[in-house]
């Protein structure tokens, strides 16, 4: 916002609101930043996906398999819920959550 919030009730006019809103350049910059940060990379790894064989122990591999199976079940439930919705919500679907600290 470009102006401080009002300190009294009932004194705000439409001009005050318009003057308080960010200008076009600043709005475009923020929209561009949000768009860039919300895109997936070509080689994006999602929750439960691992490129290297960091874990070689059988109990760990079994736990990872069980974890991936549960993630698939959750993804399928979310897909089913979204089937008939005008505006589906996929943001917490495990197949759309990057396997990264930069979530």
URCOR-V710932 format. One record per helix or strand of 3 or more residues. SS is the DSSP state (H for helix, E for strand). FROM is the first residue (numbers start at 0). TO is the last residue. If there is no record, write none. Layout:
SS & FROM & TO
SS & FROM & TO
//
This chain:
H & 13 & 19
H & 23 & 36
H & 57 & 81
H & 93 & 95
//
